[in-house]
Amino acid sequence: MIELRGPGGHSPVHATRSRTRWLLPALVAVAWLALGGFSGPFAGKLSEVSVNDSTAFLPSSAEATEVAERVRAFGDGQGLPAVVVAERASGLTPADRDWLAGRELPGEASPVIPSRQDDQAAQLVVVVDRADPAGAVDGIRSALASPPDGLTVLVTGPAAQVADLKEAFGGIDGLLLLVAGAVVAVILVLVYRSPLLPLVVLLSGVFALGLASLAVYLLADGGVLDLNGQSQGILFILVFGAATDYALLLVSRFREELRDTEDRYLAVKAAWRATVEPIAASAGTVVLGVLCLLFSDLNSNKGLGPVAAIGIGAAFLASVTFLPAVLALLGRAAFWPRRPAHGSPHPEASGRWARVARLVATRPRATWVVTTLVLLVGVAFVPQLRASGTAQSDVFLTDVDSVAGQEVLSRHFPGGSGSPAVVLADAGQARAVERAARVEGVSEVRPAGEAEGLVRLDVVLTDPADSEAAVGTVERLRDAVRAVPGADAKVGGPTATQLDTQNTSERDRLVIIPIVLVVIFLVLALLLRSLLAPLLLIATVVLSFAATMGVSALVFNGLLDFPGADPVVPLFGFVFLVALGIDYNIFLMTRVREEAVSLGTREGVLRGLTVTGGVITSAGVVLAATFSALAVLPILFLAQIAFIVAFGVLLDTFLVRSLLVPALAVDVGRRIWWPSRLGRGKD
């Protein structure tokens, strides 16, 4: 058969194939552009389906939830109190009282209540619709915006805290994305020394965020999952960080293949095949890790699990479809002006990571022993971590009206005014329960009606309703009223909700952490075809997490003088750090296993460390930087999560994955792959 050839020496079939090879990547890129244009606006709409009322996050089994349900029989179960407090240092005037009483406020307002301690303040309680407390509080504040000269008027209470939280989270849509995007862009420019490639990687993250936002919006709007401001912020950061990490791994392998392969399409294909398994394993590990939050009793935690999983899934899809398609279209031009030439030497072979590999090879046991001792120093400070809970007013890192108003209220009234604990008991034992309710920390017990055979008592606490002192009072109150025979007394209200949330968070921590460890072990065992390697990898990540929490305790208590931490902070820190920390071990050890097949375990470890060192370090820096962006939102919880994850990821990147894990692998040798055949090969 005679094969026809064209002027360039290529057959017509070959020429046609060359012209059409760009078609599939182009179609994939165009499809993502269309999807991004449709889904992108939903990132700005998530606040519309976000709920920040803490009472909505408790399980139905919680005592405070049961009281909230049963109190509807008294006609006000759907309300949330906002407390208006007015203060004049020289004493309130009749005109001040008349002005307060004459305001038209959205909601059911009580009469003006003067302070019994002095004549310098007055308060009134406005019960607003729980469906939109932030909007109602905005209306109250607008109505009180022009008080008489010298009169300070503030709105506090549970409804005002919800409104201030909503305002604090208002920066998620704009400021958080701007900061995270800018940080990632700067790091990518420094890594690639290219103006084009960072734009491609950022575009991949933007498309992933749009897809995740669309899915979360539809599910939250349909009532399938719960979304709050904290979950929303973590979603944005997690998608950007994960998409960039996966991109770094793929792009690094693509650049490596371009030095060995002249054809850009073959280079993309080889890079995709080499990285899709570790990227999929990484994404799957994080997805399964965060989905363990579904075992939580707190609805807010349950909501974060699928929200974060959707975000990781979207980042994975964008990274293994859109990104390789664009790389195939751009080829070496993506790295301009430092294009990797075919046949050029691999810079990893003689760079800093080659020197690190030689250090590990020379003294592996000393390296992992010293590294472990350094981590144990951090672990020693774990007992100093205060994570039993904080006052709701302490969640704000900036001055807000609800906190300032609570301070004014506490100066002139019992701290729990306007937000009483609610006791429900059998009506036949009303007197006995009322007597029992007068425990230490209670200022006043007020009968508030009977319905359906139940009596309601409103118990005003001495301390602010959201304080830890008030939580202690509610614990004593519950013990006292439960001891009344035949009363079947239960205690609810804002402080009881806070107490039940803290207790549930502590329960979640004990249940979820072991589940996460088991899930990650199973994933690693399947990926690495080994039982020993997963145990060692999990042990190193847990050690790193414990060291991170110890250092965090020093920073939070000493440097930043935080009032404490919510019990959910260590749980979230564990889930994200263990899942994300295992990511980098997956990236390293899958490459080590690939190299060990032909080179042996010792040389495979050193080769894997050398070629992945730069990209994994860059990925760790990017993820730490993106999580640090959470600190721009003035919320204590997010600031603490930002530090814990950022510091922990850097510790994993520079110490655990660079020194501890490879040194252990070299020291253990081929036995690390036990019981697979590779474990019976050569060291």
SEBANU-115633 format. One line per 5 residues: their letters; for each residue x, y, z of C-alpha. Coordinates in steps of 0.02 Angstrom, whole numbers, plus 50000, padded with zeros to 5 digits. Each point is the difference from the previous one (the first is absolute). Example, Ala and Ser with C-alpha at 12.3 -4.5 7.8 and 13.67 -1.06 7.14 Angstrom:
BEGIN
AS = 50615:49775:50390 | 50069:50172:49967
REM end
This chain:
BEGIN
MIELR = 50000:50000:50000 | 50064:50171:49953 | 49978:50132:50138 | 49973:50175:49936 | 50097:50138:50088
GPGGH = 49982:50187:49996 | 50129:50136:49981 | 50056:49985:50181 | 50027:49815:49989 | 49841:49960:50098
SPVHA = 49858:49894:49936 | 49829:50082:49975 | 49932:49890:50140 | 50135:50062:50117 | 49969:50180:49949
TRSRT = 49813:49981:50028 | 50031:49922:50171 | 50117:50144:50045 | 49869:50128:49952 | 49863:49915:50101
RWLLP = 50098:49960:50159 | 49964:50173:50066 | 49813:49977:49974 | 49960:49901:50159 | 50102:50114:50116
ALVAV = 49918:50152:49918 | 49825:49928:50026 | 50039:49962:50183 | 50066:50177:50028 | 49848:50079:49916
AWLAL = 49882:49891:50103 | 50082:50059:50161 | 49992:50181:49942 | 49813:49981:49973 | 49976:49911:50166
GGFSG = 50104:50132:50089 | 49898:50141:49926 | 49839:49920:50063 | 50058:49939:50172 | 50118:50143:50048
PFAGK = 49865:50120:50065 | 49941:49870:50126 | 50155:50030:50106 | 49927:50171:50040 | 49828:49927:50037
LSEVS = 50051:49876:50135 | 49969:50130:50137 | 49817:49995:49950 | 49984:49819:50057 | 50120:50014:50149
VNDST = 49932:49989:50178 | 50103:50062:50148 | 49875:49972:50142 | 50084:49877:50120 | 49832:49931:50058
AFLPS = 49974:49923:49828 | 50157:49893:50016 | 49956:49892:50151 | 49935:49823:49977 | 49818:49963:50037
SAEAT = 50056:49894:50148 | 50078:50149:50092 | 49906:50062:50151 | 50004:50181:49941 | 49924:49946:49833
EVAER = 49861:49904:50088 | 49959:50152:50106 | 50000:50112:49846 | 49874:49884:49917 | 49886:49983:50152
VRAFG = 50003:50186:50042 | 49903:50034:49840 | 49845:49952:50098 | 50024:50165:50094 | 49987:50099:49838
DGQGL = 50177:50067:49978 | 50104:49853:49944 | 50046:50083:49835 | 50069:50159:50078 | 50179:50051:50038
PAVVV = 50033:50140:50126 | 50092:50160:49959 | 50038:50110:50150 | 50003:50189:49981 | 50102:50083:50137
AERAS = 50013:50188:50025 | 50125:50086:50116 | 50031:50178:50059 | 50140:50023:50126 | 49914:50148:50084
GLTPA = 49836:49906:50016 | 49856:49968:49879 | 49878:50142:49973 | 49811:49986:49974 | 50032:50052:49820
DRDWL = 50119:49852:49980 | 49868:49878:50061 | 49866:50079:49891 | 50114:49991:49848 | 50034:49814:50031
AGREL = 49817:49960:50028 | 49947:50095:49845 | 50110:49907:49874 | 49912:49888:49874 | 50101:49841:50000
PGEAS = 49981:49843:49893 | 49946:49863:50119 | 49908:49983:50166 | 50077:50125:50121 | 49988:49999:50191
PVIPS = 49971:50157:50103 | 50154:50104:50042 | 50082:49922:50154 | 50106:50118:50107 | 50153:49939:50093
RQDDQ = 49968:49957:50183 | 50183:50028:50041 | 50005:50182:49945 | 49907:50121:49890 | 50129:50001:49862
AAQLV = 49931:49868:49882 | 49843:49918:49934 | 49964:49852:49888 | 49862:49927:49896 | 49989:49828:49922
VVVDR = 49943:49980:49820 | 49953:49825:49945 | 50036:49987:49813 | 49961:49868:49870 | 50128:49860:50008
ADPAG = 49988:49981:49810 | 50089:50167:49972 | 50076:50066:50161 | 50136:50097:49910 | 49875:50098:49897
AVDGI = 49895:50038:50154 | 50152:50058:50098 | 50051:50113:49856 | 49825:50076:50008 | 50014:50025:50189
RSALA = 50169:50083:49984 | 49935:50114:49863 | 49853:50051:50109 | 50119:50041:50143 | 50132:50085:49892
SPPDG = 49969:50179:50063 | 49987:49997:50190 | 49995:50158:50107 | 50169:50082:50029 | 50101:49910:50133
LTVLV = 49895:49841:49995 | 50090:49840:49945 | 49884:49871:49923 | 50059:49827:49948 | 49916:49838:49946
TGPAA = 50063:49837:50075 | 49933:49827:50039 | 49993:49841:49893 | 49916:50084:49850 | 50131:50138:49996
QVADL = 50140:49871:50009 | 49927:49913:49847 | 49993:50168:49909 | 50180:50041:50044 | 50056:49827:49944
KEAFG = 49914:50024:49834 | 50088:50167:49976 | 50168:49925:50048 | 49976:49861:49872 | 49952:50128:49870
GIDGL = 50183:50009:49947 | 50001:49821:49940 | 49935:50036:49826 | 50124:50139:49963 | 50144:50028:50120
LLLVA = 50038:49817:50035 | 50003:49952:49816 | 50105:50152:49956 | 50129:49964:50135 | 50008:49813:49963
GAVVA = 50013:50028:49812 | 50135:50132:50019 | 50104:49890:50117 | 49989:49851:49884 | 50044:50106:49848
VILVL = 50156:50071:50082 | 50061:49828:50055 | 49968:49924:49828 | 50095:50139:49913 | 50148:49970:50117
VYRSP = 49991:49811:49970 | 49982:50002:49811 | 50081:50166:49954 | 49866:50009:49867 | 49857:50123:49976
LLPLV = 49887:49879:49905 | 50000:49840:50101 | 49940:50080:50163 | 49850:50070:49906 | 49956:49826:49936
VLLSG = 50015:49924:50174 | 49896:50139:50078 | 49869:49980:49865 | 49990:49815:50043 | 49968:50046:50182
VFALG = 49869:50129:49954 | 49906:49875:49892 | 50008:49871:50140 | 49932:50126:50124 | 49858:50046:49882
LASLA = 49951:49818:49978 | 50009:49966:50188 | 49900:50158:50039 | 49863:49950:49878 | 49984:49827:50078
VYLLA = 50003:50064:50179 | 49875:50139:49962 | 49875:49878:49923 | 50018:49876:50144 | 49989:50134:50136
DGGVL = 49854:50086:49916 | 49911:49832:49989 | 50028:49965:50185 | 50114:49851:49966 | 50147:50071:50098
DLNGQ = 50033:50141:50124 | 50117:50141:49952 | 50070:50132:50116 | 50129:50137:49982 | 50140:49893:50070
SQGIL = 49966:49859:49877 | 49989:50126:49859 | 50169:50075:50041 | 50082:49829:50015 | 49923:49948:49834
FILVF = 50078:50147:49908 | 50171:49972:50074 | 49997:49811:49982 | 49952:50006:49816 | 50135:50127:49956
GAATD = 50133:49910:50102 | 49958:49824:49937 | 49983:50053:49817 | 50168:50086:50008 | 50084:49851:50085
YALLL = 49935:49879:49868 | 50052:50120:49863 | 50176:50012:50069 | 50018:49811:49997 | 49935:49983:49822
VSRFR = 50098:50149:49932 | 50161:49941:50081 | 49984:49828:49920 | 49953:50081:49833 | 50158:50105:50005
EELRD = 50100:49845:50043 | 49924:49904:49853 | 50033:50145:49879 | 50186:49980:50031 | 49988:49816:49948
TEDRY = 49862:50011:49867 | 49997:50112:49849 | 49812:49983:49969 | 49899:50109:50120 | 49845:49891:49984
LAVKA = 50097:49845:50048 | 50079:50098:50144 | 49828:50051:50066 | 49938:49822:49982 | 50149:49929:50095
AWRAT = 49988:50133:50136 | 49813:49971:50019 | 50021:49812:50015 | 50140:50019:50128 | 49908:50124:50111
VEPIA = 49816:49956:49987 | 50017:49857:50124 | 50086:50100:50140 | 49886:50150:49967 | 49846:49888:50006
ASAGT = 50065:49915:50157 | 50037:50168:50079 | 49828:50068:49957 | 49916:49839:50054 | 50091:50003:50167
VVLGV = 49947:50178:50038 | 49821:49966:49941 | 49985:49846:50110 | 50084:50091:50144 | 49882:50148:49999
LCLLF = 49849:49889:49970 | 50039:49921:50169 | 49924:50160:50069 | 49832:49925:49954 | 50020:49897:50158
SDLNS = 49989:50163:50098 | 49846:50039:50104 | 50016:50185:49958 | 49907:50050:49843 | 50133:50133:49964
NKGLG = 50136:49867:49995 | 49892:49883:49897 | 49976:50141:49875 | 50186:50036:49986 | 50039:49819:49954
PVAAI = 49906:49995:49833 | 50038:50183:49963 | 50188:49968:50014 | 49983:49835:49905 | 49910:50088:49856
GIGAA = 50138:50130:49995 | 50138:49869:49991 | 49905:49904:49867 | 49982:50157:49894 | 50186:50039:50021
FLASV = 50043:49823:49944 | 49888:50009:49845 | 50071:50167:49944 | 50179:49942:50030 | 49988:49839:49899
TFLPA = 49895:50067:49856 | 50011:50187:49972 | 50183:50020:50050 | 50073:49860:49892 | 49894:50060:49854
VLALL = 50073:50175:50010 | 50176:49931:50024 | 49979:49895:49844 | 49947:50155:49902 | 50142:50109:50066
GRAAF = 50140:49873:50008 | 50170:50073:50043 | 49931:50176:49977 | 49914:49981:50170 | 50172:50016:50083
WPRRP = 50056:50152:49901 | 50129:50075:50015 | 50084:49848:50081 | 49940:49864:49882 | 50064:49823:50038
AHGSP = 50093:49943:49844 | 49994:49821:49940 | 50157:49911:50059 | 50047:50132:50129 | 50064:49937:50169
HPEAS = 49881:49981:50147 | 50045:50135:50127 | 49938:49892:50144 | 50149:49884:49981 | 50123:50127:50071
GRWAR = 49890:50121:50099 | 49968:50025:50185 | 49887:49847:50009 | 50140:49891:49936 | 50102:50064:50149
VARLV = 49857:49963:50120 | 49989:49824:49928 | 50186:49974:50029 | 49979:50055:50182 | 49860:49876:50025
ATRPR = 50100:49862:49914 | 50156:50032:50106 | 49919:49997:50173 | 49820:49942:49988 | 49977:49943:50180
ATWVV = 50077:50156:50076 | 49893:50106:49884 | 49832:49924:50051 | 50046:49990:50184 | 50050:50183:50010
TTLVL = 49847:50053:49899 | 49886:49902:50116 | 50079:50080:50153 | 49970:50174:49926 | 49817:49958:49973
LVGVA = 49984:49930:50176 | 50053:50169:50070 | 49844:50074:49922 | 49893:49855:50061 | 50052:50039:50179
FVPQL = 49897:50161:49996 | 49837:49917:49947 | 49930:50000:50180 | 50006:50191:49996 | 49871:50008:49859
RASGT = 49838:50073:50069 | 49861:49928:49891 | 49853:49979:50119 | 49902:50144:49923 | 49990:50189:49997
AQSDV = 49865:50131:50021 | 49902:50037:49842 | 50055:50181:50014 | 50182:49943:49993 | 49981:49934:49824
FLTDV = 50022:50176:49930 | 50177:50067:49979 | 49940:50177:49965 | 49884:50116:50095 | 49816:49965:49964
DSVAG = 49841:50073:50073 | 49937:49837:50074 | 50156:49982:50108 | 50006:50184:50050 | 49814:49992:50041
QEVLS = 50025:49847:50110 | 50135:50092:50098 | 49882:50147:50029 | 49859:49881:50048 | 50110:49909:50126
RHFPG = 50047:50164:50086 | 49820:50043:50044 | 49900:49838:49994 | 50024:49815:50036 | 50109:49938:49858
GSGSP = 49868:49879:49935 | 49864:50131:49981 | 49904:49979:49838 | 50069:49824:49970 | 49934:49896:50145
AVVLA = 50019:49813:50020 | 49833:49914:49971 | 49941:49862:50117 | 49855:49888:49950 | 49928:49881:50129
DAGQA = 49841:49911:50050 | 49875:50131:50057 | 49961:49902:50158 | 50179:50025:50061 | 50012:50185:49955
RAVER = 50035:50062:50176 | 50131:49868:50037 | 50090:50032:49835 | 49996:50188:50028 | 50082:49978:50171
AARVE = 50129:49879:49930 | 50043:50120:49859 | 50070:50132:50118 | 50178:49935:49990 | 50161:50099:50010
GVSEV = 50014:50114:49848 | 49811:50026:49981 | 49937:50177:50022 | 49814:49975:49978 | 49872:49863:49965
RPAGE = 49841:50057:49912 | 49847:49892:49964 | 49958:50024:49816 | 49839:49902:49977 | 49927:49825:49982
AEGLV = 49955:49899:49845 | 49965:49817:49965 | 50031:49951:50181 | 50170:50086:50004 | 50057:50151:50098
RLDVV = 50129:50118:49928 | 50124:50092:50109 | 50115:50136:49932 | 50162:49997:50100 | 50104:50158:49991
LTDPA = 50185:49965:50026 | 50121:50114:50092 | 50134:49984:49866 | 49984:50040:49814 | 49901:49862:49914
DSEAA = 50143:49955:49882 | 50137:49993:50132 | 50085:49846:50069 | 49941:50051:50174 | 49820:49994:49938
VGTVE = 50034:49827:49924 | 50055:49941:50172 | 49841:50071:50075 | 49892:49906:49875 | 50090:49839:50044
RLRDA = 49957:50029:50183 | 49823:50049:49953 | 49973:49840:49902 | 50064:49894:50142 | 49885:50089:50123
VRAVP = 49836:49994:49903 | 50029:49821:49941 | 50010:49947:50182 | 49818:50054:50030 | 49897:49837:50004
GADAK = 49868:49987:49863 | 50041:50167:49921 | 50087:49934:49843 | 50082:50171:49993 | 50105:50054:49851
VGGPT = 50104:50157:49973 | 50020:50092:49835 | 50035:50176:49938 | 50154:50082:49925 | 50122:49947:50136
ATQLD = 49936:49821:50000 | 50022:49998:49811 | 50181:50052:50022 | 50027:49866:50133 | 49923:49863:49894
TQNTS = 50104:50055:49851 | 50160:49987:50101 | 49954:49829:50071 | 49953:49936:49828 | 50163:50065:49926
ERDRL = 50100:49906:50132 | 49902:49841:49961 | 50032:50025:49814 | 50186:50014:50029 | 50007:49831:50088
VIIPI = 49897:49914:49865 | 50060:50078:49837 | 50190:50000:50025 | 50014:49808:50008 | 49884:49984:49849
VLVVI = 50110:50119:49898 | 50156:49900:50044 | 49921:49835:49948 | 49937:50072:49835 | 50168:50075:49955
FLVLA = 50090:49838:50046 | 49888:49903:49881 | 50029:50124:49858 | 50189:49995:50022 | 50003:49810:50014
LLLRS = 49909:49984:49834 | 50107:50132:49915 | 50171:49940:50060 | 49956:49813:50005 | 50076:49996:50174
LLAPL = 49947:49989:50183 | 50158:50064:50083 | 50025:50158:49895 | 49825:50069:50039 | 50028:49974:50186
LLIAT = 50165:50094:49994 | 49928:50141:49894 | 49849:50023:50113 | 50111:49998:50154 | 50108:50140:49928
VVLSF = 49849:50107:49955 | 49920:49976:50172 | 50165:50048:50080 | 50007:50155:49890 | 49820:50044:50047
AATMG = 50037:49984:50186 | 50155:50110:49982 | 49896:50128:49906 | 49869:50006:50138 | 50137:50024:50130
VSALV = 50077:50145:49905 | 49825:50071:49971 | 49969:49997:50187 | 50157:50106:50028 | 49951:50122:49863
FNGLL = 49817:50015:50050 | 50033:50018:50186 | 50157:50106:49998 | 50027:50092:49837 | 49819:50033:49949
DFPGA = 49917:49992:50173 | 49845:49911:49935 | 49865:49963:50131 | 49999:49815:49956 | 49932:49893:49860
DPVVP = 49841:49911:49954 | 50006:49809:50023 | 49974:49981:49812 | 50165:50088:49960 | 50111:49848:50041
LFGFV = 49880:49888:49904 | 50003:50107:49843 | 50187:50021:50018 | 50021:49812:50009 | 49887:49960:49852
FLVAL = 50082:50128:49886 | 50179:49973:50056 | 49997:49812:49996 | 49909:49993:49834 | 50107:50136:49920
GIDYN = 50161:49940:50082 | 49971:49826:49932 | 49982:50084:49829 | 50184:50043:49994 | 50050:49828:50060
IFLMT = 49892:49927:49861 | 50088:50110:49871 | 50169:49946:50067 | 49970:49815:50032 | 49909:49962:49838
RVREE = 50152:50068:49907 | 50115:49904:50116 | 49905:49839:49964 | 50007:50035:49813 | 50189:50023:50008
AVSLG = 50029:49856:50122 | 49933:49873:49876 | 50155:50024:49892 | 50126:50081:50117 | 49967:49916:50166
TREGV = 49928:50078:50156 | 50150:50102:50057 | 50036:50078:49831 | 49813:50016:49965 | 49978:50103:50159
LRGLT = 50145:50114:49957 | 49944:50020:49819 | 49820:50032:50054 | 50055:50130:50127 | 50111:50087:49873
VTGGV = 49872:50016:49861 | 49849:50042:50109 | 50084:50111:50128 | 49977:50163:49908 | 49821:49974:49944
ITSAG = 49938:49934:50168 | 50084:50142:50092 | 49920:50125:49882 | 49831:49915:50026 | 50020:50010:50188
VVLAA = 50045:50184:49995 | 49850:50035:49888 | 49879:49907:50113 | 50070:50082:50157 | 49986:50171:49920
TFSAL = 49821:49973:49942 | 49943:49940:50171 | 50088:50150:50077 | 49881:50108:49899 | 49860:49945:50117
AVLPI = 50076:50114:50131 | 49938:50153:49904 | 49825:49960:50066 | 49985:50066:50178 | 49938:49837:50076
LFLAQ = 50096:49910:50139 | 49959:49825:49936 | 50062:50037:49824 | 50158:50087:50062 | 50043:49847:50105
IAFIV = 49963:49877:49858 | 50104:50110:49883 | 50152:49991:50114 | 49981:49815:50043 | 49984:49942:49820
AFGVL = 50130:50120:49929 | 50131:49960:50132 | 49960:49815:49996 | 50013:49989:49811 | 50169:50088:50002
LDTFL = 50060:49883:50138 | 49944:49851:49896 | 50079:50071:49843 | 50171:50049:50065 | 50029:49878:50143
VRSLL = 49889:49846:49990 | 49993:49968:49813 | 50176:50065:49963 | 50096:49915:50141 | 49900:49889:50116
VPALA = 49905:49893:49872 | 50143:49970:49876 | 50124:49966:50141 | 49881:49872:50076 | 49973:49920:49830
VDVGR = 50187:49984:49968 | 50032:49932:50175 | 49858:49873:49993 | 50047:49952:49822 | 49899:49883:49892
RIWWP = 49902:49939:50152 | 49899:50162:49988 | 49904:49922:49854 | 49950:49845:50100 | 49907:49892:49956
SRLGR = 50008:50042:49813 | 50128:49922:49883 | 50097:50162:49999 | 50038:49967:50183 | 50096:49845:49946
GKD = 50102:50094:49870 | 50164:50090:50022 | 50039:50146:50116
REM end
